[in-house]
Amino acid sequence: MPRRSLRYLWRLSSWRFELAGLLCGLLLALTPALAQLAVPALTAHVVDSTGTLSAEQVQQLESKLSAFEQSSGAQVVVLLVPTTQPEDISSYANRVANAWKIGRKEVGDGLLLVVAKDDRKVRIEVAKTLEGAIPDLAAKRIIEQAITPRFKQGDFAGGLEAGVDLVMKLISGEALPAPAAESKPANAGFDWMNLLVFAFIAVPVVAGVARKVLGPKLGSLATGGAVGLLAMLLTSSLLIASMAAFVALVFSLFSNVAHSVGSGFGSGRGPGGGWGGGFGGRGGGGGFSSGGGGDFGGGDFGGGGASGDW
């Protein structure tokens, strides 16, 4: 084999090892992010993933928070989870609050009350707009004087009711813009339109580069892994990240097959000329405009609030 060919193969192998090393390094760096709890779906003002509250208790608290949003515009959300591990409750609450974007657009009047039942911890996460109405000291007093004493007695519904009542009282004293005529409940989260745009534009590019550098099979695996990691960073959802990785893997494998078939057709010759250009390239997909009615989507949480335990 000529020396030039040997040098080419050696360079190609080196590129593969380097890229594989980079992917491994990226995976190790993102291991803490992958270990984080996924942000749950925001389906109502009260999200109880522990089953602690009865249906009647959930409905009572939901009605109170919904009525408060209708009258004041401010959005208060209660979340119960078994644990926030490996994160501490303050980091988890801040991540969820910013992902949900609790609070009206251009107002940002949101508040999140998180209960980690198995950890025996509670957190009041306050958006920047409401930090004047509910400073850290006030949030701490609400937890220590209204919430945790009832939690210690096993009265979770009573503790949440008492805490929510005090929170709403403080927010009512703040000069906030009047609510819109038709205010919808908070229902924010990850923008699926961004994920679709990312999938249609970025995945083909990543798949093409990985296929050329690593080969068809390893390139497809690398594409799926890279897309899954990026989706995890964008959504903080392990389920969405897994789905994105699977779709990217299938797409990359399908592209390999289509590329091989296209090359076969392109290499065939007929009388008087070739077959033509084979399969054409795929155009980039367009994105959807990010929409969604209502006044949600404006919360900006900078870490204000307080935590406590019982």
FENWO-V375881 format. One record per backbone hydrogen bond with DSSP energy under -0.5 kcal/mol. NH is the residue of the N-H (numbers start at 0). CO is the residue of the C=O. Records with the same first field share a line. If there is no record, write none. Layout:
NH = CO / CO
This chain:
5 = 1
6 = 2
7 = 3
8 = 4
9 = 5
10 = 6
11 = 7
12 = 8
13 = 9
14 = 10
15 = 11
16 = 12
17 = 13
18 = 14
19 = 15
20 = 16
21 = 17
22 = 18
23 = 19
24 = 20
25 = 21
26 = 22
27 = 23
28 = 24
29 = 25
30 = 27
33 = 29
34 = 30
35 = 31 / 32
38 = 235
42 = 40
46 = 44 / 77
47 = 45
48 = 46 / 79
57 = 53
58 = 54
59 = 55
60 = 56
61 = 57
62 = 58
63 = 59
64 = 60
65 = 61
66 = 62
67 = 63
68 = 64
69 = 65
70 = 66
71 = 67
72 = 67 / 68
74 = 108
75 = 73
76 = 110
77 = 44
78 = 112
79 = 46
80 = 114
86 = 83
91 = 87
92 = 88
93 = 89
94 = 90
95 = 91
96 = 92
97 = 93
98 = 94
99 = 95
100 = 96
101 = 96
104 = 294
106 = 103
107 = 103
109 = 107
110 = 74
111 = 124
112 = 76
113 = 111 / 122
114 = 78
115 = 120
116 = 80 / 114
117 = 81
118 = 81
119 = 115 / 116
120 = 115
121 = 307
122 = 113
123 = 305
124 = 111 / 122
125 = 123 / 303
126 = 109
127 = 299
128 = 107
129 = 126
130 = 127
133 = 129
138 = 134
139 = 135
140 = 136
141 = 137
142 = 138
143 = 139
144 = 140
145 = 141
146 = 141
147 = 142
149 = 146
150 = 146
151 = 147
152 = 148 / 149
153 = 150
154 = 149
155 = 153
158 = 154
159 = 155
160 = 156
161 = 157
162 = 158
163 = 159
164 = 160
165 = 161
166 = 162
167 = 163
168 = 164
169 = 165
170 = 166
171 = 167
172 = 168 / 169
173 = 170
175 = 173
182 = 180
191 = 189
193 = 190
194 = 190
195 = 191
196 = 192
197 = 193
198 = 194
199 = 195
200 = 196
201 = 197
202 = 197 / 198
204 = 200
205 = 201
206 = 202
207 = 203
208 = 204
209 = 205
210 = 206
211 = 207
212 = 208
213 = 209
214 = 209 / 210
218 = 214
219 = 215
220 = 216
221 = 217
222 = 218
223 = 219
224 = 220
225 = 221
226 = 222
227 = 223
228 = 224
229 = 225
230 = 226
231 = 227
232 = 228
233 = 229
234 = 230
235 = 231
237 = 235
240 = 236
241 = 237
242 = 238
243 = 239
244 = 240
245 = 241
246 = 242
247 = 243
248 = 244
249 = 245
250 = 246
251 = 247
252 = 248
253 = 249
254 = 250
255 = 251
256 = 252
257 = 253
258 = 254
259 = 255
260 = 256
261 = 257
262 = 258
263 = 259
264 = 260
265 = 261
266 = 262
267 = 263 / 264
269 = 272
272 = 269
274 = 267
290 = 288
296 = 100 / 102
297 = 100 / 102
298 = 100 / 102
301 = 299
303 = 125
305 = 123
307 = 121
309 = 119
